[in-house]
């Protein structure tokens, strides 16, 4: 029927013992799920299975029962633990052919790195007889597109940037060309400073009034809660308009807690705000050890706002780089209101930025005292007119303390900027 | 039978649309898999399913066919999109009871944060009638341990630190008390500077001689390849000894590429080496923007080695913080051998460290020129006797360029230290 869209369901199968023994975190699947969603394809399940013939065969069979598109990553390397290709051949009851383009690609890569071409590398250019080859310009293992019993199976390498290229340049475009897909729209609101259950109570009237094709979810994380509206439809513009009405109703109800009306990391909210007002930022980091700077600079274009940071782990550097007084450190210690304020002011004047963040605390697991237990964090922000500071007691997990400190400092900065810019 | 161990198989089921639409990366499963493995439990599959009644029921059914222990995370929050608990009740055909200890815990948490207790929060203290309650000291949603048709089902919150506490303090100890589990031993060798396939060829004789209960795998990542030996057995000491023989044979064959004989992140290898020799480190970061410092300082005890860093995004800060000459920047630009060497020397003398790393490059996606395209990265290391430097051309992905620069700089540092310390 012309005009009818195909509600394609996908399953992602990741193959590799390293995921099942917890040696690596599967970041590929989240990335793939995002791209599929944007294309209007619903991911029904993500399954991680081991480098085991029987188990791979079972997973393929199960996925066939619930998905139209099965995306398989991993197990295509040149070494003996990589068994995906031969297991797929068994599953489809097919053989191999040497793909000349894939072989050419392998040769090109090895000559670029001036590495000797091994038998195992040449074998990587072998693909399933029943497949359409997906050329891998970033690596030696080609991908494969197989149509089988009304399903599409795609096998891709597990190396993230090889898979990403293949998905973006080959797989998604090919699917879009072949099928008319529905529209999936997500709209996320970022809130800070309010708990999940109180938030839910405040917007209960909106949640209760949602139609069946729009769902609402809450995603709490380190002092923030994201509210996500997800809609399914045929017409993108209509659906977006419909969702935007609910977004407006929600943000009206909890406006004082809304940091962004889109799914943006908090550091990006802060930088976008600053960029549009031509404000600059510097950071003085002690216990966060470069994490805040990294959060900011992972984003393209951050140099328009972020000038730099002093990561001062030692007291000597707090003095020499930030101008903290020796006396202050001696009298109050490195983790104190006095020190963190001098750090913020020091960065502000040394780096000539409009705003400065400073964090000093005890991230743990060691270094705590009775008076200042692990998790004691002082944060200061120097702005146009003043320096504000606040103490937090987070907990005893190092990484969590670092991440929470960063999020909290950025929220404090955002609030101060709003105060100071209002007029 | 006394003495016989139980080869327990686990499945991890994560529930939540946020994973299937790619809004969050599932880090819980890798963490859980690690802990299970250490306890001698093999993870058979990780399945991520949506907040959908029918789909959760199917996943429970399927997992029952392949696992003895089914660990379920997510969907226990106070909001309407959290449906795990009622779906489990349906699956087990059971009702709810209000758990007094869990209720007390909810009250305690709300009074601590001085937040009003809502009806939805009280409902969180309701658990399945057929369960053993797992108290959640870090949050309001209790966990549940259910024994059903010779399987153990455990339901836990999806918030990482709540789940982690429950796994470490309650679930793993309870399993260990109940079952005699086999021993699983992993031993990983970290190599740098050699490709996966050449490595495999060099150690082929060892790989071919492995007994059936020991498996070998290769994990390539950004300039490093990890070789992992995994063994299964009854006696931990015997198994460890057996594996260590193969580790020795492998490291003998490729000794010049071995950075560590255990599964350690590269920055930890460097810091351990420096700590044992009482060496200190400082960092001058431009395009890596704090990432190297964060990599180092995420580890407890890093303050023994790491003094601090200057994150100098702007040219002005390269001059004022690191003493780079204005002339050098004018004549050669920020991304040049001359500048990166002055950055390394500047950090070395300003921070009084034994070694210094400096990185300056074009991380992208913008800022490239014909002469210096995106991915052009200069790295310099100042050591005891000299400053070394090298140019790399990585690629056009920002995050990947940042990560690769960090790994490469740490490998360069490690090699220089080895050179300078040999005598």
HADDOCK unambig.tbl for C-alpha pairs under 7 A between the chains (distance, minus, plus):
assign (segid A and resid 19 and name CA) (segid B and resid 30 and name CA) 6.41 0.50 0.50
assign (segid A and resid 20 and name CA) (segid B and resid 33 and name CA) 5.93 0.50 0.50
assign (segid A and resid 20 and name CA) (segid B and resid 43 and name CA) 5.72 0.50 0.50
assign (segid A and resid 20 and name CA) (segid B and resid 45 and name CA) 6.89 0.50 0.50
assign (segid A and resid 21 and name CA) (segid B and resid 33 and name CA) 5.14 0.50 0.50
assign (segid A and resid 21 and name CA) (segid B and resid 34 and name CA) 5.43 0.50 0.50
assign (segid A and resid 21 and name CA) (segid B and resid 37 and name CA) 6.18 0.50 0.50
assign (segid A and resid 21 and name CA) (segid B and resid 43 and name CA) 6.89 0.50 0.50
assign (segid A and resid 22 and name CA) (segid B and resid 30 and name CA) 3.94 0.50 0.50
assign (segid A and resid 22 and name CA) (segid B and resid 31 and name CA) 5.90 0.50 0.50
assign (segid A and resid 22 and name CA) (segid B and resid 33 and name CA) 4.80 0.50 0.50
assign (segid A and resid 22 and name CA) (segid B and resid 34 and name CA) 4.61 0.50 0.50
assign (segid A and resid 23 and name CA) (segid B and resid 30 and name CA) 6.90 0.50 0.50
assign (segid A and resid 24 and name CA) (segid B and resid 30 and name CA) 6.58 0.50 0.50
assign (segid A and resid 25 and name CA) (segid B and resid 27 and name CA) 5.91 0.50 0.50
assign (segid A and resid 25 and name CA) (segid B and resid 30 and name CA) 5.49 0.50 0.50
assign (segid A and resid 27 and name CA) (segid B and resid 25 and name CA) 5.91 0.50 0.50
assign (segid A and resid 30 and name CA) (segid B and resid 19 and name CA) 6.43 0.50 0.50
assign (segid A and resid 30 and name CA) (segid B and resid 22 and name CA) 3.96 0.50 0.50
assign (segid A and resid 30 and name CA) (segid B and resid 23 and name CA) 6.93 0.50 0.50
assign (segid A and resid 30 and name CA) (segid B and resid 24 and name CA) 6.61 0.50 0.50
assign (segid A and resid 30 and name CA) (segid B and resid 25 and name CA) 5.51 0.50 0.50
assign (segid A and resid 31 and name CA) (segid B and resid 22 and name CA) 5.89 0.50 0.50
assign (segid A and resid 33 and name CA) (segid B and resid 20 and name CA) 5.91 0.50 0.50
assign (segid A and resid 33 and name CA) (segid B and resid 21 and name CA) 5.15 0.50 0.50
assign (segid A and resid 33 and name CA) (segid B and resid 22 and name CA) 4.79 0.50 0.50
assign (segid A and resid 34 and name CA) (segid B and resid 21 and name CA) 5.42 0.50 0.50
assign (segid A and resid 34 and name CA) (segid B and resid 22 and name CA) 4.59 0.50 0.50
assign (segid A and resid 37 and name CA) (segid B and resid 21 and name CA) 6.16 0.50 0.50
assign (segid A and resid 43 and name CA) (segid B and resid 20 and name CA) 5.71 0.50 0.50
assign (segid A and resid 43 and name CA) (segid B and resid 21 and name CA) 6.89 0.50 0.50
assign (segid A and resid 44 and name CA) (segid B and resid 49 and name CA) 6.77 0.50 0.50
assign (segid A and resid 45 and name CA) (segid B and resid 20 and name CA) 6.89 0.50 0.50
assign (segid A and resid 45 and name CA) (segid B and resid 47 and name CA) 6.91 0.50 0.50
assign (segid A and resid 45 and name CA) (segid B and resid 48 and name CA) 5.62 0.50 0.50
assign (segid A and resid 45 and name CA) (segid B and resid 49 and name CA) 5.13 0.50 0.50
assign (segid A and resid 46 and name CA) (segid B and resid 47 and name CA) 5.67 0.50 0.50
assign (segid A and resid 46 and name CA) (segid B and resid 48 and name CA) 4.97 0.50 0.50
assign (segid A and resid 46 and name CA) (segid B and resid 49 and name CA) 6.93 0.50 0.50
assign (segid A and resid 47 and name CA) (segid B and resid 45 and name CA) 6.90 0.50 0.50
assign (segid A and resid 47 and name CA) (segid B and resid 46 and name CA) 5.66 0.50 0.50
assign (segid A and resid 47 and name CA) (segid B and resid 47 and name CA) 4.56 0.50 0.50
assign (segid A and resid 47 and name CA) (segid B and resid 48 and name CA) 6.46 0.50 0.50
assign (segid A and resid 48 and name CA) (segid B and resid 45 and name CA) 5.60 0.50 0.50
assign (segid A and resid 48 and name CA) (segid B and resid 46 and name CA) 4.97 0.50 0.50
assign (segid A and resid 48 and name CA) (segid B and resid 47 and name CA) 6.46 0.50 0.50
assign (segid A and resid 49 and name CA) (segid B and resid 44 and name CA) 6.77 0.50 0.50
assign (segid A and resid 49 and name CA) (segid B and resid 45 and name CA) 5.14 0.50 0.50
assign (segid A and resid 49 and name CA) (segid B and resid 46 and name CA) 6.94 0.50 0.50
assign (segid A and resid 78 and name CA) (segid B and resid 197 and name CA) 6.13 0.50 0.50
assign (segid A and resid 79 and name CA) (segid B and resid 197 and name CA) 6.57 0.50 0.50
assign (segid A and resid 79 and name CA) (segid B and resid 200 and name CA) 6.58 0.50 0.50
assign (segid A and resid 81 and name CA) (segid B and resid 217 and name CA) 5.75 0.50 0.50
assign (segid A and resid 197 and name CA) (segid B and resid 78 and name CA) 6.17 0.50 0.50
assign (segid A and resid 197 and name CA) (segid B and resid 79 and name CA) 6.61 0.50 0.50
assign (segid A and resid 200 and name CA) (segid B and resid 79 and name CA) 6.61 0.50 0.50
assign (segid A and resid 217 and name CA) (segid B and resid 81 and name CA) 5.74 0.50 0.50
assign (segid A and resid 289 and name CA) (segid B and resid 293 and name CA) 5.99 0.50 0.50
assign (segid A and resid 289 and name CA) (segid B and resid 294 and name CA) 5.38 0.50 0.50
assign (segid A and resid 289 and name CA) (segid B and resid 297 and name CA) 5.45 0.50 0.50
assign (segid A and resid 290 and name CA) (segid B and resid 290 and name CA) 4.56 0.50 0.50
assign (segid A and resid 290 and name CA) (segid B and resid 291 and name CA) 6.49 0.50 0.50
assign (segid A and resid 290 and name CA) (segid B and resid 293 and name CA) 5.19 0.50 0.50
assign (segid A and resid 290 and name CA) (segid B and resid 294 and name CA) 4.72 0.50 0.50
assign (segid A and resid 291 and name CA) (segid B and resid 290 and name CA) 6.50 0.50 0.50
assign (segid A and resid 291 and name CA) (segid B and resid 291 and name CA) 6.89 0.50 0.50
assign (segid A and resid 291 and name CA) (segid B and resid 294 and name CA) 5.07 0.50 0.50
assign (segid A and resid 293 and name CA) (segid B and resid 289 and name CA) 5.98 0.50 0.50
assign (segid A and resid 293 and name CA) (segid B and resid 290 and name CA) 5.19 0.50 0.50
assign (segid A and resid 294 and name CA) (segid B and resid 289 and name CA) 5.37 0.50 0.50
assign (segid A and resid 294 and name CA) (segid B and resid 290 and name CA) 4.72 0.50 0.50
assign (segid A and resid 294 and name CA) (segid B and resid 291 and name CA) 5.06 0.50 0.50
assign (segid A and resid 297 and name CA) (segid B and resid 289 and name CA) 5.44 0.50 0.50
assign (segid A and resid 298 and name CA) (segid B and resid 399 and name CA) 6.37 0.50 0.50
assign (segid A and resid 300 and name CA) (segid B and resid 364 and name CA) 6.86 0.50 0.50
assign (segid A and resid 300 and name CA) (segid B and resid 365 and name CA) 6.59 0.50 0.50
assign (segid A and resid 303 and name CA) (segid B and resid 313 and name CA) 6.52 0.50 0.50
assign (segid A and resid 307 and name CA) (segid B and resid 312 and name CA) 6.83 0.50 0.50
assign (segid A and resid 307 and name CA) (segid B and resid 313 and name CA) 5.35 0.50 0.50
assign (segid A and resid 307 and name CA) (segid B and resid 314 and name CA) 5.40 0.50 0.50
assign (segid A and resid 308 and name CA) (segid B and resid 311 and name CA) 4.99 0.50 0.50
assign (segid A and resid 308 and name CA) (segid B and resid 312 and name CA) 4.70 0.50 0.50
assign (segid A and resid 308 and name CA) (segid B and resid 313 and name CA) 5.14 0.50 0.50
assign (segid A and resid 308 and name CA) (segid B and resid 314 and name CA) 6.76 0.50 0.50
assign (segid A and resid 309 and name CA) (segid B and resid 310 and name CA) 5.99 0.50 0.50
assign (segid A and resid 309 and name CA) (segid B and resid 311 and name CA) 4.77 0.50 0.50
assign (segid A and resid 309 and name CA) (segid B and resid 312 and name CA) 6.64 0.50 0.50
assign (segid A and resid 310 and name CA) (segid B and resid 309 and name CA) 5.98 0.50 0.50
assign (segid A and resid 310 and name CA) (segid B and resid 310 and name CA) 4.90 0.50 0.50
assign (segid A and resid 310 and name CA) (segid B and resid 311 and name CA) 6.18 0.50 0.50
assign (segid A and resid 311 and name CA) (segid B and resid 308 and name CA) 5.00 0.50 0.50
assign (segid A and resid 311 and name CA) (segid B and resid 309 and name CA) 4.77 0.50 0.50
assign (segid A and resid 311 and name CA) (segid B and resid 310 and name CA) 6.19 0.50 0.50
assign (segid A and resid 312 and name CA) (segid B and resid 307 and name CA) 6.83 0.50 0.50
assign (segid A and resid 312 and name CA) (segid B and resid 308 and name CA) 4.71 0.50 0.50
assign (segid A and resid 312 and name CA) (segid B and resid 309 and name CA) 6.65 0.50 0.50
assign (segid A and resid 313 and name CA) (segid B and resid 303 and name CA) 6.52 0.50 0.50
assign (segid A and resid 313 and name CA) (segid B and resid 307 and name CA) 5.36 0.50 0.50
assign (segid A and resid 313 and name CA) (segid B and resid 308 and name CA) 5.16 0.50 0.50
assign (segid A and resid 314 and name CA) (segid B and resid 307 and name CA) 5.43 0.50 0.50
assign (segid A and resid 314 and name CA) (segid B and resid 308 and name CA) 6.78 0.50 0.50
assign (segid A and resid 317 and name CA) (segid B and resid 351 and name CA) 6.99 0.50 0.50
assign (segid A and resid 351 and name CA) (segid B and resid 317 and name CA) 7.00 0.50 0.50
assign (segid A and resid 364 and name CA) (segid B and resid 300 and name CA) 6.86 0.50 0.50
assign (segid A and resid 365 and name CA) (segid B and resid 300 and name CA) 6.61 0.50 0.50
assign (segid A and resid 399 and name CA) (segid B and resid 298 and name CA) 6.40 0.50 0.50
